[in-house]
Amino acid sequence: MNKNIEDESILRCAELLHKHRISFATLNMIGLPGETLSEAWRTVEINMRVKPNWAWFSIYQPLPKTALGQLAIDKGYIKSFDVTIRDANFHESGVILRNNPEGKKMLRLKNSANIVIKIPFLKVLVKKAILNLPFDRLYAFIDNSLYFIFYYLKLTSKQGLKEAARSLYFVIKSI
């Protein structure tokens, strides 16, 4: 994706943030044109080493007038940039992921990545069981719940109980 940064630089930055007790999140995208499940796992594994407060995972959506969007057309992953309502968010399976033979497993990995990042010994369970079992709504619920606990509450900690309850309702309703 031409991120032009080495993993070691990312790890050094994370080390400094942890040393000075600065909370941070990482922003990650999987399901890129031609990406394999193994490559998506590498993204999770660097997050395991970085240990962010939250690792946000999005599903790639092809956009017009972008290098990745053009690559998706050139390689035949998509025919045009027609975006359906189903593709108009970064949380669910996009058109490229739906056409990827490993797409369902990649979506399950996206929804279980923070489990592995927060509790690394569960990586084996996720690899062997979760990625192969079709409980997608449950995985999405767990991901949304972890988001609420580890990221959103910290972000909104100065809000009152009423606002926190409203936020929880929104998370549950979105499932």
Secondary structure as UniProt FT lines:
FT   HELIX           7..19
FT   TURN            20..21
FT   STRAND          25..30
FT   TURN            33..34
FT   HELIX           37..50
FT   STRAND          54..59
FT   TURN            64..65
FT   HELIX           67..74
FT   TURN            75..76
FT   HELIX           85..87
FT   HELIX           95..98
FT   TURN            101..102
FT   HELIX           103..118
FT   HELIX           120..122
FT   HELIX           123..128
FT   HELIX           130..132
FT   HELIX           136..147
FT   HELIX           148..152
FT   HELIX           153..155
FT   TURN            156..158
FT   HELIX           161..173
//
